[in-house]
Amino acid sequence: MDQKQQRSRGDLALIFLFFMVAGMGLLAAVSTLFLKSPETQTPFYDLAPFFLGLALAGGGAAIMTLVRSYFRIAGVILVITLALWLMGALIFAFGLSAIFYYDDTVDFTMNLGYVVGLCLGPGLLLATIGLLLYAFEAQRGLKQRREETSLAADDATRQRALKRQERAKLEREET
């Protein structure tokens, strides 16, 4: 990693924070397999999708922050894409968990309609917008990196050609 690509302390803190959130989400998802309600003795399986969504959101945000310097993404764009990604992924995960919560008076299909309309759809839309914005900025950063690399290669080629021309000119003058 060269001097331009070193990560700041803020980036490292964000990466650590998001990986911690992902780890806590995985730990909570695994705990739903073993923990039971004290009153009814039923496991909390219906909370597992939310905690897995929390792990996905935290892990995705950590990876987005981790590869930021490679793709040359500005800090403001990173904050916007992280906010969209986290809100979208968590709303989507909440919707997956909310599918299992319905009263006996409400039909499952009616609950599913509300969940799709209020959680799954908007969450998926926000997360997708965040990822598309991040991908657009990453593509732009890679294009900029390629242009700089090709300019540096062109400069090096030009310098070698000039050196050859100067040597040839000096050899002609000496003879």
N, C-alpha and C positions, 0 to 999 in steps of 0.2 A: 504494500500500500504506500503510495507516494505521499508527499507532504500535503497535497490538495485534498486527499481523500481520508485523512484522519478524522475519526469520529469525535465529536465534542462530548463533554461530560453530560450535557443535556440529552443527547442521543443515547448514550449508554444508560443513563438513568431511565429513559423511556423504554428502552429495550428490556432492561431488567424488570421494570414495573409490569410491562405487558406479559412477559414470560411468567411472572409471578401470578398474574390474573389467570393465565392459561393453566398453570399448575393447580391453582386453587379450584378452578372449574373442573378439571379432571378429577381431583381428589373428592370434590363434592359429588360428582356424577358417580364415582365408584362407591361413595358412602351411601347413596340411595339404594344400592343393592343389599346393604346389610342393616341399615337403620329401619326401625319400625315405629309406627305411631303407638304411643303408650296406651291410648284408649281402645283403639280397634285392632291393634297388632297387625295392621296391614303395612306393607312396605311402601316407600315413597317413590315407586317407579315412575310416576307421572312427572316428577321434577327432573329426572335425568336429561330429557331433551333441552331444558333450559340451561342446566349446568354444562352440558356438552357444547351448547351454543356459546356460552361464556368462554369456554376453553378455545373454541374456534375463533371468536372475536379477538381474544387476547393474543393468541398465537399469530393470527393474520396481521394484527397491528404491530406486533414485535417484528415480524418478517418484513413488513413494509418499511419500518424504521431502520431495520438492519441493512437493507439494500438501497437505502436512500442515497448514500454517497456514490454508489456505483452508477445509478441512473441520473445523478445530478438533479435532484428534486429540491426545490426551494422549501424553506421551513414553513412558510405560510400555506403553500399547497399541501404539504405533508399534514399540517394540522387540520385543514379542511377535509382532506380525504380520510384521515383517521376518524374524524368526528362522524362523517357520513357512514363509513364502514362500521364503526362501533355501534352507532344508533341503529343502523339497518340490521346488523347481525343479531343484536340483542332483542330488537322488536320481533324479528323472525323467530328467534329461539323461544321467546315468551309465547308467541303464537303456537309453536309446536307443543309447548307444555300446556297451553290453555285448551287445546283440543280435548284433553281428558277431563277437564273440569266443566261439567254441565249438570244441571239439576234434573231430577226425574220428571219435573213438569215441562222441561224444555227438551225437545227432540234433538238427537245427536246431529242430524243434518242441519238443523237450524243453527246450532252452536258452531258447527263447522263453517257455515256460511258467514257468520259474524267473525269468526277467527280469520278466515281467508280475507275478508274485506277490511278488517281493522288491524290485523297483525302481519299475516304472511305476505300479503300483497305490498303494503307500504314498506315493510322491512326489507323485502327482496328488492324493491325499487331503490331505496336509499343505499343499500349495500352495493348494488350494481352501479349506481351513479358514482359512488366513491371509488370503486375499482376501475371504472372506465376513465375517470379523471386521472387516477394514478397511472393507468396504462398509457394515456395520452402524454402525460408529462414524462414518463419513462422513455417513451419512444422519441420524444423531442430531445431529451437529454442524451440518448444514445446517438442520435443523428448529429448533435453538436460535438460529441466526443469523436465520432468518425471524421467529421470535417476537420477538427483540430489535428487529428492524427495524420490525415492525408496532407494537410498544409505543412506539418512538420516534416513529413516524408518528402514532399515537393521541395521544401527549403534545403533539406539535406542533399537531394539529387542535384539541385541547382548549384549548391556550394561545391560539390564534387566536380561538376562540369566546368565551373569557373576555374577551379584549381588545375584541372587538366589543360584548359585553354591557356592559363598563365604559364604552366610548365612548358607547353609546346611553344609558346611565344618566346620564352626565355631560351629554350634550346635553339630556336631559329636565329635569335639575335647573337648567340654565342658562336654560331657557325658561320 
